[in-house]
Amino acid sequence: MDQVIQYRQIIRETLLAHGGIKPAFGDIEMEILFDLERDRYQVLRAGLLKKSRVYGVLIHIDLKDGKAWIQYDGTEVGVANELLEQGIPREDIVLTYHSPFMRQYNGFAVG
């Protein structure tokens, strides 16, 4: 299987799993967004917690240049660890929420 096709499938399955988890508190829906043309993938939270509006990204991953670029990860486990477990190697995962200088020390791809 082509590497990019395999990475797309792994990212989609990982985000679908996160999108299926209902938050314990509040009336919050999980929304899964896949932009297949541009290889952008997100899980969003939207709803109410008590009387406050909740809206924001939980996970955002872009697939570019043959690598998974994790733009944002609001999970406790760390979506990079999940991608590793599913078969995407460290050298193909970029933690873009770390500065380019710090990426050389995090054990993942620099970019």
Beta strands, then each sheet from edge to edge (+ up, - down):
strand 1: 27-35
strand 2: 40-49
strand 3: 52-64
strand 4: 67-73
strand 5: 93-95
sheet 1: 1+ 2- 3+ 4- 5-
end
